[in-house]
Amino acid sequence: MPESVMAKRSTVAALLLAVLLALTATACSSGGGRPSAPQDLCSPPGVGGASAAPTNLDTSAAAAEDRYTTPGVVPLESIDVSGLNLITPGVLTVGTLSDAPPSICVNSQGEFTGYDNELLKAIAEKLGLRVEFVGTEFAGLLAQVAGRRFDVGSSSITTTDERRRLVGFTNGYDFGYFSLVVQNGSPIRGFGDLNASTRIGVVQGTVQDDYVVNTLGLDPVKFPDYNTAYANLKTGQIDAWVAPSQQAEGAIAPGDPTSIVQNTFSLNNYVGWAVSRENQELIDALNSGLDAVIADGTWAELYTEWVPRELPEGWKPGSKAAPEPDLPDFAALAAENTGSGEEPAATAPKSTLEQLRETFFSWELYRHAFPDLLKTGLPNTLILALTSGLAGTVLGMLLAMAGISRTRWLRWPARVYTDIFRGLPAVVIILLVGLGLGPVVQGATGNNPYWLGAAALALLAAAYIGEIFRSGIQSVEPGQMEAARALGFSYRRALTLVVIPQGVRRVLPALMNQFISLIKDSSLIYFLGLLATQRELFAVGRDLNAQTGNLSPLVAAGLFYLILTVPLTHLVNYIDHRLRTGRPEATLDPLEQELVVERG
């Protein structure tokens, strides 16, 4: 490749990096540098956000008998905290999510909060426990609770019979309606209009997923989080979205071409915290703490602050012996908040281009996201990629040597390892290593799977890197080995000093591609559960996406990935070019040439 082309590409990469750093510096400027802070959905709305019970309820929803709420609780003073079988004595390790405000989320200070988690902290204080929140994915949360990766799962988890077969649940602390959201003008006016030809969006593993599949008997389109599902509804990729009412109401902004057309519920499926079925002592303790915070008014205070909405008739939090909470008249407050009967100002519908611009290219949100991406996401991404890349390279070279060995007892295990780790999806390997080895090495890791995630990435990379090395080594002409042996080299020295260096040089671009894949695969570590300070680029972007209800922070995270990967690609191309062509010959100017001729 011509040097001029390489120089131009390097200049472009340098300019991209300079622009990003400049934007970051601007975003990090002191004082009121931001003209207007983006809306933080992970903050308590207070009574100003009060809402009455929905009037468009699905009349076919049957109010089943409550079979699980306990008649009473163990007295709080008789709870033995030392006998709660906690993973870490005195610490309540809680697995939670970051993408469903205001119930569970990460706020602008990078702290796990939300109604569910603030209430749990109040109960832990009653019990004399410290709470440590760890972020994870809902798809694996209940399995992690059952496997004792977490003491408690806190994620507005609606209790169902199927889930009770895997984990235990506390008494209910909240009650969730869920809503049917469609585009304005849609022929769908209720759950009864959904059929097999309707593309229904749900978040995978939620009670809405279970409702659409098992109650409605339909096959939904499953998404990893609420914001992605709603973005697909707005752009017409799906026909309807079934979501928790709070998430649905919070997602719909003025001017959005969507609306809630119907709600549904079941009294038998309240919202509770998940605990291992074998740890009844902890379930009893949390139930006692819940009744205590209901009795002293803490529950009502947090409920009014975070989720001010009417409770459904016939349901109250805590055990059946818990007192009725003293709550404001949310219906009256909701009526006052509408402006004393004044009609709200009409909002003009947004054009498709305007929706795309606001959803993906919000300049203010870019500026808001860059500091967190730089301070938290970038270091963790680099740590995970570099450690797993170095370990994977060493292990990959060993696999390559075993793969070309003359001994079948080395060749066969190397081939089996490569086939297994290249054949399994990356997330499966990460879960197998992180959750499988986690309990075994818990003493060494402190129940923190961060380095287990890096080890899983290294094992995965080694399978690919080993094949890259093997193909490079076997591509070297046999005459190179023969010539080295003829000069008196042993087979091992000829391989390590002559053949392997040539083979590695030939596969440098492929190795760099694998390292780039590692940078991107580091985002999958979040499935194991990480502290807020351990989030990598994608996780930070997703948390900001949840706070703002906008996908621009994810695009900002993508810019960081580009800044990392584009220069690496051109760097390895430059190194490969230099190794193949060598240094350019130095040419003398005419005067020096004449002096050389005269001296000659």
Secondary structure as UniProt FT lines:
FT   HELIX           3..27
FT   HELIX           46..49
FT   TURN            59..60
FT   HELIX           76..78
FT   HELIX           81..83
FT   TURN            89..90
FT   STRAND          91..96
FT   STRAND          99..100
FT   TURN            101..103
FT   STRAND          104..106
FT   TURN            108..109
FT   STRAND          112..113
FT   HELIX           115..127
FT   STRAND          130..135
FT   HELIX           138..146
FT   TURN            147..148
FT   STRAND          152..158
FT   HELIX           161..164
FT   TURN            165..166
FT   STRAND          168..169
FT   STRAND          178..183
FT   TURN            184..185
FT   HELIX           191..193
FT   TURN            196..197
FT   STRAND          200..203
FT   TURN            204..205
FT   HELIX           207..210
FT   HELIX           211..215
FT   STRAND          221..223
FT   HELIX           226..234
FT   TURN            235..236
FT   STRAND          240..244
FT   HELIX           245..251
FT   TURN            254..255
FT   STRAND          258..264
FT   TURN            267..268
FT   STRAND          271..275
FT   TURN            277..278
FT   HELIX           280..295
FT   TURN            296..297
FT   HELIX           298..306
FT   TURN            313..314
FT   TURN            320..321
FT   HELIX           330..337
FT   TURN            338..341
FT   HELIX           352..360
FT   HELIX           363..372
FT   HELIX           373..377
FT   HELIX           378..403
FT   HELIX           408..423
FT   HELIX           426..437
FT   TURN            438..441
FT   HELIX           442..445
FT   TURN            446..447
FT   HELIX           450..474
FT   HELIX           478..486
FT   TURN            487..488
FT   HELIX           491..494
FT   HELIX           495..499
FT   HELIX           500..506
FT   HELIX           508..521
FT   HELIX           522..528
FT   HELIX           532..534
FT   HELIX           537..548
FT   HELIX           552..581
FT   HELIX           590..599
//
